[in-house]
Amino acid sequence: MPDSSDARTSAAPASTPGENLLVVENLQVAYGATQVLWGISLSVPRGKVTCIIGANGAGKTTTLNAIAGVLPVKGGKLLLEGNDVTSLPPWERVKRHVSLVPEGRQLWPGMSVEENLLMGCFLPSLRARAQSSLARMYELFPRLKERRRQLAGTLSGGEQQMCAIGRGLMSEPHLLMLDEPSLGLAPKLVDEIFSFIAKISREGMTILLVGQNVNYTLQISHYGYVMETGRITLEGSGEQLFHNDYVRQAYLGGALDHPPADPTRQAPSV
């Protein structure tokens, strides 16, 4: 386990409980007899990007799925805007404006781009605004408008990721969770996806991000958590984690390629 004193002592999130959109308290999750999360706690401030980084199998995706309600919780508590949502089913969490963009996009390949986007506002309370939401997605992602009649399975990897994020935004989330949004994408498309995430953060979107690309993830994150074998082992601001010796050796190849950008002012160039 890394020595986390340098990050933990001075980098606690500068927010009061009322400023946190989501608070996770002592969360425990198991797959049958195998426990995966061992009492993790974290908070996601409103209007900020919070990230979870760690190796494959650390429990990052499990954490997002538990918050979304896809996985049952063995112990602990999930507080959304101060309300306990631990026992709510997934669709009730969507009603409370929680949206998960899953790892691997998980689009319906035999449906068109527009049909996939419309699945994001499947709830009756959202359908009346479907067309205006579509117009907004096409403004955010002009390429999707060009390909709106095209089958999602025929899109490039970057276009599929745009479609998956657009589908997530169609549900009008207050909390947008992104699981490995740059997975399998070419470097130029990685730039584009992270630039978009930084852009919607500056516009006030609250984001919980699991990122395989630790370099970019920490650059656009206001605060972050390092997860290892189902436990939070280190936390701090994005800049502190980027410069932390353990994080650099374990997740950044030991090199400081360039200092992290201020996520409130900058984003990776497109």
RALIN-V702683 format. One record per residue. N is the residue number from 1. NEAR is the number of other C-alpha atoms within 10 Angstrom. Layout:
n=(N;N)
near=(NEAR;NEAR)
This chain:
n=(1;2;3;4;5;6;7;8;9;10;11;12;13;14;15;16;17;18;19;20;21;22;23;24;25;26;27;28;29;30;31;32;33;34;35;36;37;38;39;40;41;42;43;44;45;46;47;48;49;50;51;52;53;54;55;56;57;58;59;60;61;62;63;64;65;66;67;68;69;70;71;72;73;74;75;76;77;78;79;80;81;82;83;84;85;86;87;88;89;90;91;92;93;94;95;96;97;98;99;100;101;102;103;104;105;106;107;108;109;110;111;112;113;114;115;116;117;118;119;120;121;122;123;124;125;126;127;128;129;130;131;132;133;134;135;136;137;138;139;140;141;142;143;144;145;146;147;148;149;150;151;152;153;154;155;156;157;158;159;160;161;162;163;164;165;166;167;168;169;170;171;172;173;174;175;176;177;178;179;180;181;182;183;184;185;186;187;188;189;190;191;192;193;194;195;196;197;198;199;200;201;202;203;204;205;206;207;208;209;210;211;212;213;214;215;216;217;218;219;220;221;222;223;224;225;226;227;228;229;230;231;232;233;234;235;236;237;238;239;240;241;242;243;244;245;246;247;248;249;250;251;252;253;254;255;256;257;258;259;260;261;262;263;264;265;266;267;268;269;270)
near=(9;12;11;16;12;15;17;16;10;12;17;12;19;10;12;8;13;11;15;21;20;25;20;19;16;15;23;22;23;16;12;7;6;8;12;20;27;19;18;18;17;18;22;26;24;21;20;26;30;27;28;27;27;23;14;12;13;19;23;27;18;19;23;22;18;20;27;23;21;14;17;18;19;16;16;16;20;25;17;21;17;14;11;13;19;21;13;13;14;19;15;14;18;21;16;17;16;24;28;24;23;20;16;16;20;11;20;14;15;13;15;20;29;22;17;21;27;21;17;23;24;13;13;9;11;16;17;11;14;19;13;12;23;20;13;15;22;17;12;15;17;13;13;23;17;11;16;18;13;18;17;24;15;14;17;11;18;20;20;21;25;22;26;27;26;26;28;24;25;26;29;20;19;20;25;22;27;25;24;21;27;26;17;13;16;11;10;11;17;20;17;18;22;21;19;18;22;25;18;16;20;18;11;13;19;24;26;25;26;26;21;20;17;19;19;20;27;28;24;30;27;23;26;30;23;21;22;20;16;22;21;22;17;23;27;24;23;27;20;21;26;25;17;16;16;17;20;17;12;12;17;17;10;12;11;13;9;9;11;23;17;14;21;16;10;15;22;19;9;12)
